[in-house]
Amino acid sequence: MDEFEYNRVRHTVSGEETPRPGTEAAAGRPGIVKPLPPEWFIPRGTNAEMRWDTLRDSCTGFHTPTERFFVRNHTSTPVIDPDGWRLTLTGSGLAGPAVRFDLAELRRLPATSYSAAIECAGNGRSFFTTQQRQDVPGTPWTLGGIGVARWRGVRLAEVLHLAGLRPEAVDVMPIGLDPDYVTSDGRNLGHVRRPLPVSKALDDVLLAYEMNDAPLTADHGAPLRLVVPGWVGIASIKWVGTIEVSTEPLRSPWNTEFYRMFGPDYPQDGGAPLTRQTVKSVFELARGATLALGERHLLYGRSWSAGPAIEWVEVSFDDGRNWRRARLLDEPGRAVWTRWSVDWQPRYPGRHTLLARAGDVEGNTQPRVTPVNREGYLFDAMVRHPVNVV
């Protein structure tokens, strides 16, 4: 028996209820731990949206620096002692009793690294109201509820197999260690958790302990988080402490009550739980920016899709009457954004409406209008970007 196998067996525990050591509320620091300079973020309650208008000036590059990565919290950021933390796998989908791993054991497993976007399902929500005149509740994100990072960790598939995954298992549910989520009407829904089908869990899901070549920080899930490429951000559970594996479908409020589509274009009892993200495009330019008449301006932006690589990007300077192909500045990749640029020399003064739209290799593109849904999820329409030419 090698050292890792010995440690795996040593940490096997009996029974269904297992402790979750190492959890500590961020006493005196509710919400978000890291600084939120106003030139980098738009605070939104317990969340913080990345500002696009200063991204180009600060030359942040392809990956979003950790200190500038957006924050999406359902409650508040916990500060967890990595030395006392354990990951527990349990449930009917395992061949034996519950199994526990510490961080050092996970780090000794074969490591996997890749770049991937994490994007809130509500990213772009405010445009349902400002652009389509449809009121929806929730955090009024513009398009800064996304970031791309380089993640490193161990494949979830590796850990599931070591824990004794049964062939009959159908669902895997990671459970976070953030404080319980209590609704406005006083219902305690417990820790944030959301099931994944085993097929996805065994495909490309990562249990990440590093972000941008450094250990995870508190706001981004330390000591361990899921990264689920191409899927809505709620699937990438932060501060994972327990993973339930089941031979029966699993449910939580985050795949039954939330993160489903309700509205006139969806079934009466709601659509299926959200999985893949949509195509979006954004300018790295302030809304309402002033540009000089007659001068050549080099404008930049980024486009992304759920998983398929971006194939093309087009930009319009006249509210969609005419379109011009943008130059792609990156080799398009899976589940990440592609940066682009376009030249523009305005010939008329006054207000102009810029549009950007993209298409991926599977033929997904951006419409003029996104069908409304009750919670304002998955806004993918072309966003009208006003500028002033003087």
C-alpha positions in Angstrom: 0.0 0.0 0.0 1.6 3.3 -1.1 1.6 6.5 1.1 -1.5 8.1 -0.5 -3.6 4.9 -0.4 -2.6 4.5 3.3 -3.7 8.1 4.0 -7.0 7.6 2.1 -7.9 4.6 4.2 -6.7 6.3 7.4 -9.2 9.1 6.8 -12.2 6.8 6.1 -15.0 7.6 8.5 -18.1 5.7 9.3 -21.7 7.0 9.2 -23.4 9.5 7.0 -22.9 12.6 9.2 -19.3 13.9 9.1 -17.9 17.0 10.7 -16.7 20.0 8.7 -13.7 21.3 10.6 -11.9 24.5 9.9 -14.9 26.8 9.3 -14.7 30.3 10.6 -17.0 33.2 9.9 -15.2 36.3 8.8 -15.9 38.0 12.1 -16.2 41.7 11.8 -15.7 41.5 8.0 -19.1 40.6 6.5 -19.5 40.3 2.8 -16.2 40.5 1.0 -12.7 40.3 2.5 -10.5 41.8 -0.2 -10.3 45.6 -0.9 -12.7 46.9 -3.5 -11.1 50.0 -5.1 -13.9 52.0 -6.9 -11.7 52.2 -10.0 -11.8 48.4 -10.2 -15.2 47.4 -8.9 -18.9 48.3 -8.7 -20.0 47.1 -5.2 -23.4 45.3 -5.3 -24.3 44.3 -1.8 -22.4 41.1 -0.9 -21.1 41.0 -4.5 -18.6 43.1 -6.5 -18.7 43.6 -10.3 -15.6 44.1 -12.3 -15.4 47.4 -14.2 -14.7 47.0 -17.9 -13.9 50.7 -18.5 -10.5 50.6 -16.7 -9.4 47.1 -17.9 -7.7 48.3 -21.0 -5.9 51.2 -19.4 -4.4 48.9 -16.7 -3.2 46.3 -19.3 -4.5 43.4 -17.3 -4.0 40.9 -20.1 -5.9 37.7 -21.0 -6.3 36.5 -17.4 -8.2 38.5 -14.8 -5.9 39.3 -11.9 -7.2 37.7 -8.7 -7.4 41.1 -7.0 -9.7 42.3 -9.8 -11.8 39.2 -10.2 -15.5 39.7 -9.6 -17.1 38.3 -6.4 -20.4 36.6 -6.2 -21.5 35.6 -2.6 -24.9 34.4 -1.5 -24.0 35.3 2.1 -20.5 36.3 3.1 -16.9 35.2 2.5 -15.8 32.6 5.2 -12.2 32.6 6.3 -11.2 28.9 6.6 -8.1 27.5 8.2 -6.5 25.3 5.4 -4.7 23.2 8.0 -7.9 22.2 9.8 -10.0 21.9 6.6 -11.1 18.5 5.2 -13.0 17.4 2.1 -15.6 14.7 2.9 -17.1 12.5 0.2 -20.2 10.6 1.3 -23.4 9.1 0.0 -25.1 6.1 -1.6 -23.0 6.6 -4.8 -19.9 5.4 -3.0 -19.0 1.7 -2.6 -18.0 2.2 1.0 -18.3 4.6 4.0 -17.5 8.3 3.7 -13.9 9.3 2.8 -12.0 12.4 3.8 -9.0 14.2 2.3 -6.9 17.0 3.6 -5.3 19.6 1.3 -1.9 18.0 1.3 -3.3 14.7 0.1 -5.2 16.5 -2.7 -2.0 18.3 -3.7 -0.1 15.0 -4.0 -2.6 13.7 -6.6 -1.8 14.4 -10.3 -2.5 18.1 -10.9 -4.4 19.6 -13.8 -4.3 23.2 -15.0 -6.4 25.1 -17.5 -7.8 28.5 -18.1 -11.6 28.9 -17.8 -14.2 31.6 -17.3 -16.5 31.8 -14.2 -19.6 33.8 -15.0 -22.7 34.6 -12.9 -25.9 33.4 -14.4 -27.3 36.9 -13.9 -24.5 38.6 -15.7 -26.1 41.3 -17.9 -29.3 41.2 -15.9 -29.7 45.0 -15.8 -30.1 45.2 -19.6 -33.4 43.4 -19.3 -34.6 46.7 -17.6 -32.5 49.4 -19.3 -32.5 48.0 -22.8 -35.7 45.8 -23.0 -37.9 47.7 -20.5 -38.6 44.5 -18.6 -38.3 44.6 -14.8 -36.5 41.6 -13.2 -35.3 41.2 -9.6 -31.8 40.4 -8.4 -28.4 42.0 -8.5 -28.3 44.4 -11.4 -25.1 43.3 -13.1 -24.0 45.0 -16.3 -21.4 42.7 -17.9 -18.7 42.5 -15.2 -20.0 39.4 -13.5 -17.3 37.3 -15.3 -13.6 36.6 -15.0 -11.1 34.3 -16.7 -8.4 32.7 -14.5 -5.8 30.0 -14.7 -6.9 27.3 -12.4 -4.9 24.4 -10.9 -6.1 21.5 -8.9 -7.1 17.8 -9.1 -9.8 16.5 -11.4 -13.0 15.7 -9.6 -13.1 12.4 -11.5 -9.8 11.4 -9.8 -11.1 12.1 -6.3 -14.5 10.3 -7.0 -12.7 7.2 -8.3 -10.4 7.1 -5.2 -13.4 7.5 -3.0 -15.0 4.4 -4.5 -17.5 5.8 -7.1 -20.2 3.2 -7.8 -21.3 2.6 -11.5 -24.9 3.3 -10.3 -24.1 6.9 -9.2 -26.1 9.6 -11.0 -25.5 12.9 -9.2 -22.7 14.6 -7.3 -23.5 17.6 -5.0 -20.7 19.8 -3.7 -21.7 21.7 -0.6 -20.0 25.0 0.4 -18.8 26.1 3.8 -20.2 29.6 3.5 -22.8 30.8 6.1 -26.3 29.5 5.8 -28.4 31.3 3.2 -31.6 32.8 4.8 -34.3 34.1 2.5 -36.0 37.5 2.9 -39.0 35.7 4.4 -36.8 33.9 7.0 -36.4 30.5 5.5 -33.0 29.0 6.2 -31.9 27.1 3.1 -28.6 25.9 4.5 -25.2 26.0 2.8 -25.1 26.8 -0.9 -25.0 23.5 -2.8 -26.0 22.4 -6.3 -25.9 18.9 -7.9 -24.0 18.0 -11.0 -24.7 14.9 -13.2 -22.0 12.3 -12.8 -21.3 12.6 -16.6 -20.3 16.2 -16.2 -18.4 15.6 -12.9 -16.3 12.9 -14.7 -15.6 15.1 -17.7 -13.8 18.4 -17.1 -14.6 19.5 -13.6 -11.7 20.6 -11.4 -11.3 20.8 -7.7 -9.1 23.9 -7.7 -6.7 24.9 -5.0 -4.8 27.5 -7.0 -5.9 30.6 -9.1 -3.5 32.4 -11.3 -0.5 30.4 -10.0 -1.1 31.2 -6.3 -3.2 29.6 -3.6 -6.9 30.5 -3.7 -7.9 33.5 -1.7 -10.8 33.6 0.6 -13.2 35.5 -1.7 -12.6 33.0 -4.5 -13.1 29.8 -2.6 -10.1 29.0 -0.4 -9.0 26.4 0.3 -10.9 24.4 -2.4 -13.5 25.2 -5.0 -15.1 23.6 -8.0 -14.5 25.0 -11.5 -17.1 23.8 -14.0 -16.1 25.1 -17.5 -18.9 26.6 -19.6 -21.6 26.2 -17.0 -23.3 29.0 -15.0 -21.2 30.2 -12.1 -23.4 28.7 -9.4 -22.2 25.3 -10.5 -18.6 26.2 -9.5 -19.3 26.0 -5.8 -16.8 27.8 -3.5 -15.3 26.7 -0.2 -16.2 23.1 -0.8 -16.3 21.0 2.4 -18.6 18.0 1.5 -19.4 16.2 -1.8 -22.5 14.0 -1.7 -22.6 11.2 -4.3 -25.9 9.6 -4.9 -27.5 6.8 -6.9 -30.7 8.9 -7.0 -31.2 12.4 -8.4 -30.3 15.1 -5.9 -32.1 18.4 -5.4 -31.4 21.7 -3.6 -33.0 25.1 -3.7 -30.3 26.1 -6.2 -31.5 23.7 -8.9 -35.3 23.8 -8.1 -36.2 27.2 -6.8 -33.4 29.2 -8.2 -31.3 29.0 -11.4 -34.2 27.8 -13.6 -36.1 29.8 -16.2 -39.7 30.9 -15.4 -41.6 33.1 -17.8 -44.0 33.3 -20.8 -41.5 31.5 -23.1 -40.8 28.6 -20.6 -42.9 25.7 -19.2 -45.5 26.7 -16.6 -43.6 24.9 -13.9 -40.2 26.2 -15.1 -37.5 25.1 -17.4 -34.7 22.6 -16.6 -31.9 23.7 -14.2 -29.5 26.0 -15.9 -26.3 24.5 -17.2 -24.4 26.2 -20.1 -23.8 29.8 -20.4 -24.5 31.9 -23.5 -22.6 34.1 -26.0 -21.8 37.7 -25.0 -19.6 40.6 -26.1 -18.4 43.7 -24.3 -16.4 46.8 -25.2 -13.4 47.7 -22.9 -14.7 51.3 -23.0 -16.8 53.5 -20.6 -20.4 53.8 -21.5 -20.9 57.4 -22.7 -17.2 57.8 -23.4 -16.2 60.9 -25.4 -14.3 60.3 -28.6 -12.7 62.9 -30.9 -14.2 63.6 -34.3 -12.1 62.6 -37.3 -9.4 60.8 -35.3 -8.7 57.1 -35.6 -9.7 55.2 -32.5 -8.6 51.6 -31.8 -11.4 50.1 -29.8 -11.0 46.8 -27.8 -13.4 44.2 -26.4 -13.9 40.6 -25.5 -16.4 37.9 -26.5 -17.1 34.5 -25.0 -19.3 31.5 -25.2 -20.3 28.6 -23.0 -17.8 26.1 -24.2 -17.3 26.3 -28.0 -14.6 28.6 -29.2 -15.6 32.1 -30.6 -15.4 32.0 -34.4 -16.0 35.6 -35.3 -16.9 39.1 -33.9 -18.6 41.9 -35.6 -19.0 45.6 -34.6 -21.5 48.2 -35.7 -21.1 52.0 -35.2 -24.6 52.9 -36.3 -26.9 50.9 -34.1 -26.7 47.7 -36.3 -27.3 49.1 -39.8 -23.8 48.2 -40.9 -21.3 45.7 -39.6 -17.6 45.3 -39.7 -15.5 42.2 -38.7 -13.2 42.8 -35.7 -9.7 41.4 -35.5 -9.4 38.4 -33.1 -6.3 39.0 -30.8 -6.3 35.5 -29.2 -6.4 32.0 -30.5 -10.0 31.2 -29.7 -10.3 28.6 -27.0 -12.9 26.6 -25.1 -14.8 28.2 -22.1 -12.7 31.4 -22.2 -13.1 34.8 -23.8 -11.4 36.0 -27.0 -10.1 39.5 -27.1 -10.6 41.6 -30.2 -10.0 45.1 -31.7 -11.5 47.3 -34.3 -10.6 50.7 -35.9 -13.1 53.5 -36.1 -12.7 57.0 -37.4 -16.0 58.8 -36.7 -17.1 61.3 -39.4 -20.1 62.8 -37.7 -20.4 64.4 -34.3 -23.1 63.6 -31.7 -24.3 60.5 -30.0 -23.5 57.1 -31.6 -24.6 53.6 -30.5 -22.0 50.9 -30.8 -22.9 47.2 -30.9 -20.8 44.1 -30.8 -21.9 40.6 -31.5 -20.1 37.2 -31.8 -20.6 33.7 -33.0 -19.0 30.4 -31.9 -18.0 27.4 -33.8 -21.3 25.7 -33.1 -23.3 28.5 -34.7 -24.5 30.1 -31.5 -24.7 33.9 -31.8 -26.3 36.9 -30.1 -29.8 38.1 -30.8 -31.3 41.5 -30.8 -33.6 40.6 -27.8 -33.3 38.0 -25.1 -36.6 36.4 -24.1 -37.5 37.6 -20.6 -37.4 35.3 -17.7 -38.5 36.0 -14.1 -35.0 36.0 -12.5 -33.2 37.8 -15.4 -30.8 34.9 -16.2 -28.6 34.4 -19.3 -29.0 37.8 -21.0 -27.3 37.3 -24.3 -28.6 40.1 -26.6 -26.3 42.6 -28.2 -25.7 45.4 -25.7 -26.2 49.0 -26.9 -23.0 51.0 -26.0 -23.5 54.8 -26.3 -20.5 57.1 -27.0 -20.3 60.8 -27.8 -18.3 62.2 -30.7 -17.1 65.8 -30.4 
